[in-house]
Amino acid sequence: DGGITQSPKYLFRKEGQNVTLSCEQNLNHDAMYWYRQDPGQGLRLIYYSQIVNDFQKGDIAEGYSVSREKKESFPLTVTSAQKNPTAFYLCASCLAGGPNEQFFGPGTRLTVL
Amino acid sequence: AQTVTQSQPEMSVQEAETVTLSCTYDTSESDYYLFWYKQPPSRQMILVIRQEAYKQQNATENRFSVNFQKAAKSFSLKISDSQLGDAAMYFCAYRSGLGANSKLTFGKGITLSVRP
């Protein structure tokens, strides 16, 4: 079945460690997105990519990095520079342009101890 | 920059009744798209309904319909015959119609509870 997978579902890391969250899609979508969700904050855009080998910062990019070497994959690295990394992270993808909806993965809950 | 406001953090509805969730947005653009997403306790985001700004007719999807007031920049979601499975967080989202950029701006969400 086509869809978006994120792994792992739960992730625990010690403070000061970098961690990479995986996002893979087999929907042949051009655009991919990373959001952070905190209680009472809605979804906030971290990074997005409209095409392979290109990506742009979203509203809260500081302390995060991404790569887009393949169309199917858009991993997110949470670096030690991110002050409050504990959150729920959602990956999404869609066809570019038009009223096309974004499809979401199941999310990764990151807890930094 | 565009903003999306959902001013009610929580709402409650009796099963089988109708409830309306409010959303307002701010934009200077004339071409855009609006979405309502549902996030149940599983936290999987699901599209409920979408509206193209150039369409005057309000979108409907089974028990879900919108009241789109372009001049007032209002986009409310009406859920008819509420069911227990409708209990979730609901997010309103905006996307510009300019170019191929399809990033969404979300509101903070509203938690809907359904009383049996």
Interface residues (C-beta under 8 A of the other chain):
Chain A: A31 Y33 Y35 G40 Q41 G42 L43 R44 L45 Y48 Q50 G58 F88 L90 A92 C94 L95 A96 G97 G98 P99 N100 E101 Q102 F104 P106 G107
Chain B: Q6 P9 Y33 F35 S42 R43 Q44 M45 I46 L47 R50 E52 F91 G99 A100 N101 S102 K103 L104 T105 F106 G107 K108 G109
